[in-house]
Amino acid sequence: MENAEKPGPLTGVRVLDLGHYIAIPILTRMMADLGAEIIKVEAAPHGDLTRFTPIIKNGFSGGFIQHNRGKQSVCIDLKKPEGAAIVRELARHVDVITENYSPGVLPRYGLGYEDFRQVNQRVIMCSISGFGQDGPLKHRVGNDTVALAMSGLMHLTGEPDGPPVYVGLFIADENAGVHGLAAVCAALYYREKAGIGQYIDLSLLECMFHLHDTAIQFYVMSDGQVNPNRFGSHHYLLAPCGIFKASDGYVVITVLDHQWETFCTAIGRREWLTDPRFATREARVDNRLILAKLLEEWLHTFATREEPIAILEKARILSAPVLDIAQIINHPVIQERGAMQAVPHPGLGPVAIPKSPFRMSETPAMIRNRAPLLGEHNEKILGKYLGYSREKVARLTETGVLAQDSSIAKLRTDGEIE
């Protein structure tokens, strides 16, 4: 990778990553981009099941490639005592341990926080689960969809007279990963001052609940008299503020209260300034659907949405096109800022994935390596940190304690991987 050796802010931090699926891989992906060494422990024999989730090309998952770049893979059967012992030994050599198994699973194998503390007093461990490590729902199965449903966010998404709507990405998992990064970095900073590690318990539900802004306070400050509902495409606190249909697609427009006269002047509708339906903020909100219809009529006087957006931008009114995935990938703001990077992958060639959004002048975040093949680094990691010989790694592989992608030997012979 370009400049991959340039240190990041987390260079020197070593992570034992027991995570799978999305939440923890998001956390450790960001740590890898920031320079941390990530040892991804995948459960034998199949590894992280996101290796098998769409979209699949030539047998490789695009999602796995995106979320696990810059990591090293060791594949260990955690259920075998010898496998669990290997993980405990690796824990001696790391700063951080991450995991998102259901509460109680890892302690059954001797891989809980207290087990790791016995071999490493300074270790920081971060667990992400559906509902947390304690409480009435700790043993309930939880995932992104469950967290969205129970957090109130799904209830607030959709049209007022329609059903709740699912958000178009795994936002609860992604959000928990970002919260996890903040918590781990704070714990690392504290350890530098106090010299001790600590345990971090994050739940998907609480991380989503934490995202609420006005909805919670509407309920609290009204003493429970106001229970917010879906407001659809047009905001219930400000107007015009929403999604509007133009001739060739949709646009978002937000007019702040102090911009109302500027807005009306810019679009040639100064008569709205004296229209009692729009004279005050409250009136505009009450009549927001009428205002939206009139605004869409103005938008449709143009052949393309870019023309009215240019008028609004000149007046410094917040506006933008609603872009689809192809449009945003190919947009100049992504292309010219280099927000995507083609990362070579054996069996696929270059795969374009989003880069880290952290633009740091002294310690840059960057994609430092591709995603690993299953068990690709068994020999390297176990040899480097535990002193295992090649023969011992081979024996553990034969007995099923370790596992590895069957294509690795040939790829090494062919020079496609080291």
WOMONOR-V772726 format. One line per field, one symbol per residue. psi: psi as a letter, one per 30 degrees, with the letter a starting at -180 (. if undefined). burial: + if it has 9 or more other ideal C-beta (glycine too) atoms within 8 Angstrom, else -. A space follows every 50 residues. Layout:
psi: ???
burial: ???
//
This chain:
psi: kkgffkklfgkfkkkjjgllceeeeeefeeeeegflkjjjjkklffakff fgklkkkhgkkeeeeefgkglkkkjkjffkeeeeeeeeeeffglekkklh lkkfeeffghhleeeefffjfgkkkkkkleglfalfgfgkkkaeeeeeef ffeeefkaleglllkkkglieeeeeeeeeeeeeeeeeeeeeeefglalkk jkkeeeeeeffkcfeefeeefghgfjjklkfbfkkgfkkkjakkkaegal lkkkjlefgeeeeeeeghhffffgjffgfleeeeeegeeeeeeeeeeeef fkelfeeeeeeeeeghkkllkjkleeeeegkeeeeffhfkkjkkkkffak kklklkfjjkeeikkljfllkllkgfgeeeeeeeffgkleeeeeeeeefg ellkkffeeeeeefgfl.
burial: ---+---+-++-++++++++++++++++++++++++-+++++++-+++++ +-+--+---+++++++++++++++++++-+-+++-++++++--+++++++ +-+--++-+-+---+++-++-+++++++++++----++---+++-+++-- ++++-+++-----+--+---+++++++++++-+++-++-++-----+--+ +++++++++-++--+--++----------+---++--+++++++-++-++ +++++---++-++++++----++---++----+++-++--++-+++-+++ -+--+-+++-+++-+-+++-+-----+++-+--++---++--+-+--+-- +-+-++---+--+++++++++++++++++-+++-++-+---++--++--+ ++++---+--++------
//
